[in-house]
Amino acid sequence: MSGPNRRQFLAGATALAALPASAQDAWQSVAEQARGLAQCHALVIHQQGREVLSQVFRGPAMGRAVPVKSVSKTIVAALTGAALDRGEIPALSATLEEVAPRLIPARADPRVAGITVENLVTMQAGLERTSGGNYDGWVSSSNWVSNALARPIVAEPGSRMLYSTGSFHVLGAVLAEVSGQSLLTLARRRLGQPLGIDIPAWTRDPQGRYLGGNEMALTHQAMIRFGEMYRQGGMYNGSQVLSGDWVRRSLEMRTRSPYSGLSYGYGWFLGSARGAPYALARGYGGQVICVVPGLELTVALTSDPTQPARSGGYFGDIMQLIAASIIPVARDQLI
């Protein structure tokens, strides 16, 4: 075990040592199962507001900001709630024509003007996807917002989920337009400061807009604090970061993923395991924030960001770890 990871293992062992022996054994068993997943880098678990497990198995040491990939979409969704709370967006039903007409390219389908903020935050804009096989071509374009909005409409807006980073990049551009601040500034002021976390600068498009929906980096502790804030109805450390109404609405089904079969709210995948409803922020490679409100549980799991994590493969292993190990142990330890 390398020096930094050995130190983190010892720190995690210290956290475990504060628990009763039976709880130590149970959580250590979870850690060993996670260690057995070759792509898994680290696992941090908080229950009832305290750390019960924190271990790095491989990869960057704890305390380092790591790529969270499409967990970034959940961050941008939170910033949408913050803009709604402040009245910068009048309603989720507001259209692009109403809130950010300058973003609409002249060559766009006329129906693009009627795409709503809610369509964007639920990835139901109806536009041809920019993710998957279209991603490289999209980020090679000279204007990512225009390119995303000029794509053909392949489904009626609001009718079904089309997973697309372009939808969240457009949403990030909308947030910058209505607030007069960059997405980075919004993230730092509206989430970073109240949560006491650092949000490093990340990728920008050719127009200088920060990428909405990918490439952010967070520490494991930042992931936990963000999840804990949602678990507590938008509150963190006595401060109301997001309105309770936004959090509640975010964790209600709005559509369904055609890939995983999970429901989707405002930036969160939604499901249930062993009778415990959960919310999941998910990024490529197996970057996960999982919130289980009924068990007062928040999980941050990071993985090799260069390897895929498909539902029938490693992502399925992560979900099995959560459903068959983490949730049962958390239920047993709930006091």
C-alpha positions in Angstrom: 0.0 0.0 0.0 1.4 3.4 -1.0 2.2 6.1 1.5 -0.8 8.4 0.9 -3.2 5.5 0.6 -1.7 3.9 3.8 -2.3 7.2 5.7 -5.9 7.3 4.4 -6.5 3.7 5.3 -5.3 4.5 8.9 -7.6 7.6 8.9 -10.5 5.4 7.8 -9.6 2.8 10.5 -9.7 5.6 13.0 -13.2 6.5 11.9 -14.3 2.9 12.2 -12.7 2.6 15.6 -15.1 5.1 17.0 -18.0 2.7 16.3 -19.1 -0.4 18.3 -17.2 -3.6 17.4 -20.2 -5.0 15.5 -20.6 -1.9 13.4 -16.8 -1.9 12.7 -17.0 -5.4 11.4 -20.0 -4.7 9.3 -18.6 -1.6 7.6 -15.2 -3.2 7.2 -16.9 -6.0 5.3 -18.4 -3.4 3.0 -15.0 -1.9 2.5 -13.5 -5.2 1.5 -16.2 -5.9 -1.0 -15.6 -2.5 -2.6 -11.9 -3.2 -2.6 -12.6 -6.3 -4.6 -14.0 -4.2 -7.4 -11.0 -3.6 -9.6 -12.2 -0.2 -11.0 -13.3 1.1 -7.5 -10.9 3.8 -6.2 -12.5 5.0 -2.9 -15.6 4.7 -0.8 -16.8 7.2 1.8 -20.0 6.6 3.8 -21.8 8.9 6.3 -24.8 7.9 8.3 -26.8 10.1 10.7 -24.3 12.9 10.0 -21.2 11.1 11.0 -18.5 9.3 9.0 -18.7 5.5 9.3 -16.3 4.5 6.5 -13.6 6.3 4.5 -11.1 4.3 2.6 -9.0 4.6 -0.6 -8.3 1.3 -2.3 -6.3 2.6 -5.3 -6.0 5.8 -7.3 -5.7 9.4 -5.9 -5.4 9.9 -2.1 -8.3 11.2 -0.1 -8.4 15.0 -0.1 -7.6 15.2 -3.8 -10.2 16.5 -6.2 -11.1 13.8 -8.6 -13.0 13.8 -11.9 -16.7 13.2 -11.2 -17.8 13.3 -14.9 -21.6 13.5 -15.2 -22.1 14.0 -11.5 -21.5 17.5 -12.8 -25.1 17.4 -14.2 -26.5 17.0 -10.7 -24.4 20.0 -9.6 -25.8 22.1 -12.5 -29.4 20.9 -11.6 -28.7 22.2 -8.1 -27.7 25.5 -9.5 -30.9 25.6 -11.5 -32.8 25.3 -8.2 -30.7 28.1 -6.7 -31.6 30.4 -9.7 -35.3 29.5 -9.3 -35.1 30.2 -5.5 -33.7 33.7 -6.4 -36.2 34.5 -9.0 -33.7 34.6 -11.8 -35.7 31.9 -13.6 -39.4 32.7 -13.2 -40.5 29.1 -13.4 -39.3 25.8 -14.8 -41.9 26.2 -17.5 -40.0 29.3 -18.8 -38.9 28.8 -22.4 -35.5 29.5 -24.0 -37.2 32.3 -25.9 -38.2 33.9 -22.6 -35.1 33.5 -20.5 -32.1 33.4 -23.0 -33.2 34.2 -26.5 -29.6 35.2 -27.5 -28.5 31.6 -27.2 -30.9 30.3 -29.9 -29.0 30.1 -33.3 -30.7 31.4 -36.4 -30.6 27.9 -38.0 -32.4 26.2 -35.1 -35.7 24.5 -35.6 -38.5 27.0 -34.6 -39.6 24.6 -31.9 -36.3 25.1 -30.0 -37.6 28.5 -28.8 -40.3 26.7 -26.8 -37.9 24.2 -25.1 -38.3 24.8 -21.3 -35.9 24.9 -18.5 -37.6 21.8 -17.2 -37.0 20.0 -20.5 -33.3 20.8 -20.2 -32.9 19.7 -16.5 -34.7 16.4 -17.2 -32.9 15.9 -20.6 -36.2 15.9 -22.4 -35.3 18.7 -24.8 -36.0 16.4 -27.8 -32.9 17.4 -29.6 -30.5 14.9 -31.2 -28.1 13.8 -28.4 -24.6 15.2 -28.1 -23.5 12.3 -25.8 -22.3 8.8 -26.8 -21.0 8.6 -30.3 -21.8 12.3 -31.0 -19.8 13.7 -28.1 -16.4 14.1 -29.8 -17.9 15.9 -32.8 -19.9 18.2 -30.5 -16.9 19.3 -28.4 -14.9 19.8 -31.6 -17.4 22.3 -32.9 -16.8 26.1 -32.7 -19.8 26.8 -30.6 -21.1 24.1 -28.3 -24.4 25.9 -27.4 -25.3 26.7 -31.0 -24.3 23.2 -32.1 -26.5 21.5 -29.5 -29.5 23.8 -30.2 -29.2 23.5 -34.0 -29.5 19.7 -34.0 -32.6 18.2 -35.3 -35.6 17.6 -33.0 -36.0 13.8 -32.8 -38.7 13.7 -30.1 -41.3 16.1 -29.0 -39.8 18.2 -26.2 -41.0 16.9 -22.9 -42.0 13.5 -24.2 -39.0 11.3 -23.3 -35.4 11.3 -21.9 -32.6 11.6 -24.4 -29.4 11.5 -22.3 -27.3 14.4 -23.6 -24.6 16.6 -22.1 -25.6 19.2 -24.6 -28.9 19.8 -22.8 -27.0 20.5 -19.5 -24.5 22.7 -21.3 -27.3 24.8 -22.7 -28.8 24.9 -19.2 -25.5 26.1 -17.7 -25.4 28.8 -20.4 -28.9 29.8 -19.4 -27.9 30.1 -15.8 -25.0 32.3 -16.7 -27.3 34.5 -18.9 -30.0 35.1 -16.3 -27.5 35.7 -13.4 -24.8 37.6 -15.2 -22.2 35.3 -13.6 -20.2 32.4 -14.9 -21.2 28.9 -14.0 -17.9 28.6 -12.0 -18.8 31.7 -10.0 -22.3 30.4 -9.4 -21.0 27.0 -8.3 -18.5 28.5 -5.9 -20.8 31.1 -4.4 -24.1 29.2 -4.2 -22.7 25.7 -3.4 -19.0 25.9 -2.5 -19.2 28.6 0.1 -22.2 27.4 2.1 -21.0 23.8 1.9 -17.4 24.8 2.8 -16.0 23.0 -0.3 -13.6 24.0 -3.0 -14.8 23.8 -6.6 -11.8 24.0 -9.0 -12.2 25.6 -12.4 -13.0 23.1 -15.2 -13.4 22.8 -19.0 -14.7 25.8 -20.9 -16.1 25.9 -24.4 -14.8 28.2 -27.3 -17.0 31.0 -26.0 -15.5 30.7 -22.5 -18.6 29.1 -21.0 -17.9 26.4 -18.4 -19.1 23.0 -19.5 -22.5 22.2 -18.0 -22.7 18.6 -17.3 -19.2 17.1 -17.4 -15.6 17.4 -16.4 -16.0 18.9 -12.9 -13.7 17.6 -10.1 -14.6 17.3 -6.4 -13.0 15.8 -3.3 -14.8 12.8 -1.7 -15.7 15.1 1.2 -17.2 17.6 -1.2 -19.3 14.8 -2.7 -20.5 13.8 0.7 -21.4 17.3 1.8 -23.4 17.9 -1.4 -25.3 14.7 -0.9 -25.8 15.4 2.8 -27.3 18.8 1.8 -29.9 17.1 -0.3 -30.5 14.4 2.3 -31.3 17.2 4.8 -33.8 19.0 2.5 -31.4 21.6 1.3 -29.9 22.4 4.7 -26.2 22.1 5.6 -24.6 23.2 8.9 -27.6 25.3 9.8 -27.7 27.1 6.4 -30.5 26.8 3.8 -28.4 26.2 0.7 -31.4 25.2 -1.5 -35.1 25.5 -0.8 -36.7 22.4 0.6 -39.3 22.6 -2.1 -36.6 22.4 -4.8 -35.1 19.3 -3.1 -38.4 17.6 -2.7 -39.3 18.2 -6.4 -35.9 17.2 -7.6 -36.4 13.7 -6.0 -39.7 13.1 -7.7 -39.9 11.1 -10.9 -40.1 13.2 -14.1 -39.0 10.7 -16.7 -37.1 7.4 -17.0 -33.7 6.4 -18.4 -34.0 4.1 -21.4 -30.6 2.7 -20.5 -30.6 1.9 -16.8 -34.4 1.8 -16.3 -34.1 4.1 -13.3 -36.4 7.0 -12.9 -35.0 10.5 -13.2 -35.9 13.7 -11.4 -34.1 17.0 -11.6 -30.5 15.9 -12.1 -30.9 12.7 -10.0 -31.6 9.1 -10.9 -34.1 7.6 -8.6 -34.7 4.0 -7.5 -35.4 1.7 -4.6 -33.4 -1.2 -3.1 -34.7 -3.5 -0.3 -37.5 -1.1 0.3 -35.3 2.0 0.7 -35.8 4.7 -1.9 -32.5 6.3 -3.1 -31.3 9.2 -5.3 -28.2 8.7 -7.4 -25.8 11.2 -9.1 -23.9 9.1 -11.6 -20.8 9.8 -13.7 -18.9 7.9 -16.4 -16.6 5.2 -15.1 -18.5 4.8 -11.8 -18.5 8.1 -10.0 -21.4 8.0 -7.6 -23.2 10.0 -4.9 -26.0 8.0 -3.4 -28.5 9.5 -0.9 -30.8 7.3 1.0 -33.0 9.7 3.1 -34.9 7.0 5.0 -31.6 5.5 6.4 -30.0 9.0 6.9 -27.3 7.7 4.6 -25.0 9.3 2.0 -22.4 7.5 0.0 -19.6 8.8 -2.2 -17.9 6.2 -4.5 -15.2 7.0 -7.0 -13.7 4.9 -9.7 -11.3 4.8 -12.6 -12.6 7.6 -14.8 -11.1 6.1 -18.0 -13.0 2.9 -18.0 -16.8 2.5 -18.8 -19.3 1.4 -16.2 -22.3 -0.1 -17.9 -25.5 -1.3 -16.2 -24.7 -4.9 -17.1 -21.1 -4.6 -15.9 -19.3 -2.5 -13.3 -22.2 -0.1 -12.7 -24.2 -3.2 -12.0 -21.6 -4.2 -9.5 -21.8 -0.8 -7.8 -25.6 -1.1 -7.5 -25.2 -4.6 -6.1 -22.8 -3.3 -3.5 -25.3 -0.5 -2.5 -28.4 -2.8 -2.6 -27.0 -6.0 -1.1 -24.3 -4.6 1.3 -24.4 -0.9 2.1 -28.2 -0.6 2.6 -28.6 -3.7 4.8 -25.7 -2.6 7.0 -27.0 0.9 7.2 -30.5 -0.4 8.2 -28.9 -2.5 11.0 -26.9 0.4 12.3 -29.7 3.0 12.2 -30.3 4.2 15.8 
